[in-house]
Amino acid sequence: MTDKEIYFKNVLYVGTDEKVDKVEKQIGAIQKYSTHEQDWNTDSISNYYSKGTKLYKIPDVDIKDAIAVEMKKNEYIKAVKMK
C-alpha cells in the first residue's frame, strides 16, 4: 500500500495535492478506514482518509479516472486512478 489510497467501486485511487475547484454530485463516502490489506474487501475504504469522508464526481472527468475528496467544507482534492 502507498499513501492516501482509496478503494471505491472496484477502482484504486491515490490522493494528490491537486485542488479541485468545482464538483458535481456526491458519489459516495469512505465507509471504513484501515491500514491492513486484509480489510480491503469493502467497497469504499481508505488507508488515509477517515470514515465519512465524502467523495464527489469532477465535472467532465470519468469517475474511473479521478474523483474529488472533500477535505473540509467546499475544499476538495483530486484522487486519481492508480496505474
C-alpha positions in Angstrom: 0.0 0.0 0.0 1.1 3.5 -0.7 -0.1 6.7 1.0 -3.5 8.2 0.6 -5.2 5.2 -1.1 -8.9 4.9 -1.6 -10.6 1.8 -2.9 -14.0 2.8 -4.3 -16.4 0.9 -6.7 -13.6 -1.6 -7.6 -11.1 1.2 -8.5 -8.0 2.0 -6.6 -7.3 5.7 -6.4 -4.4 7.7 -4.8 -5.0 11.2 -3.3 -3.0 14.1 -4.8 -2.3 17.6 -3.6 -4.1 19.0 -6.7 -7.1 21.1 -5.6 -10.5 20.7 -7.3 -12.5 23.9 -7.7 -15.8 22.5 -8.8 -17.6 19.2 -8.1 -20.8 17.7 -9.2 -22.9 15.3 -7.2 -21.7 13.3 -4.2 -21.0 9.7 -5.4 -20.2 8.1 -2.0 -18.2 8.3 1.2 -15.4 6.4 2.9 -17.1 3.6 4.8 -14.1 2.2 6.5 -10.5 3.3 7.5 -7.8 0.6 7.7 -4.1 0.2 7.1 -4.5 -3.6 7.0 -4.7 -5.0 3.5 -6.8 -8.0 4.6 -9.6 -5.5 5.5 -9.8 -4.2 1.9 -12.8 -6.2 1.0 -15.2 -3.2 1.5 -16.5 -1.2 -1.5 -15.3 2.1 0.0 -12.2 2.1 2.2 -9.1 4.2 2.7 -5.8 3.9 4.5 -5.5 7.7 4.9 -8.9 9.4 4.7 -11.3 9.0 7.7 -14.6 7.2 7.7 -17.3 9.5 6.5 -15.1 11.5 4.1 -17.3 12.5 1.1 -16.4 11.6 -2.5 -17.6 13.6 -5.5 -17.7 13.5 -9.3 -15.5 16.0 -11.0 -17.2 17.8 -14.0 -16.1 16.4 -17.4 -13.9 13.7 -15.7 -14.8 10.0 -15.8 -15.2 8.5 -12.3 -13.0 5.6 -13.4 -10.1 8.2 -14.0 -10.4 10.5 -11.0 -12.7 11.6 -8.1 -12.8 14.6 -5.7 -12.2 14.1 -2.0 -13.8 16.6 0.4 -11.1 17.7 2.8 -13.3 20.3 4.6 -16.5 22.1 3.6 -16.1 23.3 0.0 -12.4 22.2 -0.2 -11.6 19.3 -2.4 -8.5 17.5 -3.7 -8.2 15.1 -6.7 -7.7 11.4 -6.3 -6.5 9.7 -9.5 -6.8 6.1 -10.6 -3.7 4.0 -9.8 -2.0 2.9 -13.0 
